[in-house]
Amino acid sequence: MNVEELLRDTLHRADAYAVSPDLFARVQRSIEEDRAHRHRVRTAVGWTLTGLLSVAVYLATLAEVVDGRVTWPWWALEALTTAILITLILVLGPLIRRFGDIFASSVFTAHPLTAQRFLRVLDVAYYLVFTAFVLIETQVVPRDEWLGASGNAAHAQWLTGRIGGMLLLMGVLHAVTIALLPVLGVVFSSIWRQLTPEERLTASDEPR
């Protein structure tokens, strides 16, 4: 068989090749995930730019010039910081939950429904803890050092500490959860293996 016949035979076999449905589905899913990722990135960039522009307009509107220095009322900085804290809670909460779904499902492999219930409880705890943090740290009366010539600088330092403190608390609690979750998964798996089939079926029922 010469080269021409080999080439013709190869081309005929290529024409008869059927694309695997699984391969097509994987490629299509990859394209859809890439498109969704680009959409999330564009949305995040858009909201970030909108937020920065809103902050700039807010500060420019409430700015005051006193003795040649640009200052802001203490309550304006306080309201801005509270809005930033609430935004961080609302943005980081779903983000943490999104990655937590994968981690919790890999830990509670014997019973994925338990992972979802566990994450719901964590969601409640998350919003309770950080709502309490915002309320406790909110100032309704200005401190004495905020009213002097360098009041804005002192207030800004205090507000930066509040934002950093909440981010630190988020990181610590998240790290503790990641460290304890595998332990809870091992305990749950050992208990789950000791249950009878009837008890497992009862435990798997969604509460009404």
N, C-alpha and C positions, 0 to 999 in steps of 0.2 A: 504494500500500500504506500503510494507516494505522499508527498506533503499536501498536495491538493485534495486528495481523498480524505486524509486525516482532518484537514481543516473543514471540509464539507460535513464530515461525520460529527465533528465537535459542534458545529453550528446547528445541525439538526437536533442534536441532544439538548442544546441550549434552548431551542424553540419549544421543546417538549417539557422543559423544567417548569414546575408549578411552584409559585411562591408560597412559603409556609404561612398559613393564617396567623400563627403565633408570632412569627417574625414581623408580619405586617402590623399586627396589633401593638407589638412593642415599639416599633418605629413611630406609629401614629401617637401612642401614648407619650413617647419622648418628645415629639413635636408639640403636643398639647401642653405638656409640663413646661417646656421651654417658653412657649407663648405666654402661659400663665405667669411664669417667673418674670418675664420682661414686663408684663402688665403690672405686677406687684412693685417692681423697681420703679417704673414710671409713676405709679400712684404714690409711692413713698417719697420720691423726689418732689413731686408736685405738692404734696401736703407739707413737706418740710419747707419748701420755698414760700408757700402761702403762710405758714406759721411765722417764719422769720420776717416776712413783709408786714404781717399783722402786728408783731412786736415792735418793729421799727415805727410803724404809724402810731401805735399806742403811746410809745415813749415820746415821739415828736409832738403829739397832740397835748400831752400833759407836761411837757418841759417848761420850766420857768427859769428866767435869768435873774439872779440875785447877786448884786455886787460884782457883775461881770462873770459869774460862774453859772453854769447850767445845772439846775437841780430839779428834783422831782418830789412831789409830796410823798411822805412815808407810806400812806395807804395805797398809792399807785404801785409802788414797788412790792408791797405786801400782796396786793391783788394779783399782780403779774406772777409772782412766785407760786402762789396758790394755784393759779391756772396751769403753770408749768408742771407742778406736782401731780395734779389731777390728770393732765395729758399723759404724763409718764405712766401713771397707773393704768390708764385705759389702753395705751399702746403696748406696753410691755407685758401686760397680763395675757392677752391672746397670743402674743409671740411665744411666751414661756409655755403656754398651754399647747401650742402647736407642736413644739419639740418634745414636750412632756408626754404627748399621746404615744409617740413612737417608743420612748424609753419605758413607759409604764406597760405598754403592750408586750414588750420583750421581757419584762420582769414577771408579769402575771400571765405567762403563756398557757397555764393550765385553765385559766378562767378569764378571758379578755373582758367580760362584763364587769368583773371586779375592778379592773384597771380604770374603766370609765367612771364607776361609782367613786373610786378613790380620788380621781381627778376633780370630780364635782365638789367633793368635800374640800379639797385643796383650793379650789376656786373661791368658795365661800370664805375660807380662812384668809386667803390672799386679800380680798377686797375689804374684809373686816379690819385686818391689821393695818393696811395702808390708809384706809379712810380714817382710822383712829389716829394714825401718825399725823396726817394733815390737820385734823381738828386740834390735836394737842399742840402742834407747833404754830398754829395760826395766832397772830398777835392782833388784838383789837384795840390796844392802847400802845402808843409809841414809847419806846424806851428813851431815857434821857439823852443817851449818846447819839440818838438818831436826829435830834433837833438842833444840834450845833452846826458849826460851819462845815465840819467834815461828817455831817450826819449821813449823807448818802453813801459815803465810803464804808462807814461802820455798818450801816444797814445792809449794803450789798455783800459785805463779808459774812454777815449773819445768814442772809438768804442763800448764799452759795453753800454754806455749811449745812443748811436744811436740805438742799437738793442732794448734796453729796452724802448726807446721812441716810436719806431714804434709799439711794442707789446702793449704798453699802449694806443696808439692812436687807434689801432685795437679794443681793449677791450671797450674803451669809445664809439666809433662809433657803435659797435655792440650792446652795452647796450642801446644806444639812439634809435637805430632801433627797438629793441625788445619792448621798452616802447611806441614808437609812432605807431607801426604797428597795434595794436588793435584799437587805436583811428581811424586810417585811415579805418580800416575794418568796424567800426560802421558807419562812415560817408558814405562810399561806399554803405553799405547795405541800409541805409535810402534813398539814391539817387536811388539805383537800384529798390526799391519797388515802387518809384513814376513813373518809366518809363512805357510806354505802351508796350504791347507784341511786336509790330512792332519795337519799339526803342530798346528793349532788343535783338531782333534778329539781328538788324543792329550792335549793339555794340558787339555781340558775334562773328561776322564774323572776321576771321583772316585777318589782313591787307596784301594786295598784293604788 
